[in-house]
Amino acid sequence: MSRSIRACAAPLVSALEARASGDDEVSAEATLALLELGRLNPEKLALRYGEAQDPAWRAVAARAATVPEFLAQRQRGFEDPDA
């Protein structure tokens, strides 16, 4: 997320949190926004969604896999044509 979008998204945190509580693609996008804002634990997201059936949630896991232990998962996420 670019800096300009982050500045705009900050006032929307409560709305993003509410929307991220679902399990659809829009919820995954809201989760990504919250991750980019530093409002969510990336390791928990990587563990929770690494093997998700929905490609939008696998994309969340790939973006969240930022620590060395998740390097292989992150690489799989970037190679996933659906994520």
Secondary structure, 3 states (H helix, E strand, C coil): CCHHHHHHHHHHHHHHHHHHCCCCHHHHHHHHHHHHCCCCCHHHHHHHHCCCCCHHHHHHHHHHCCCHHHHHHHHHHHHCCCC
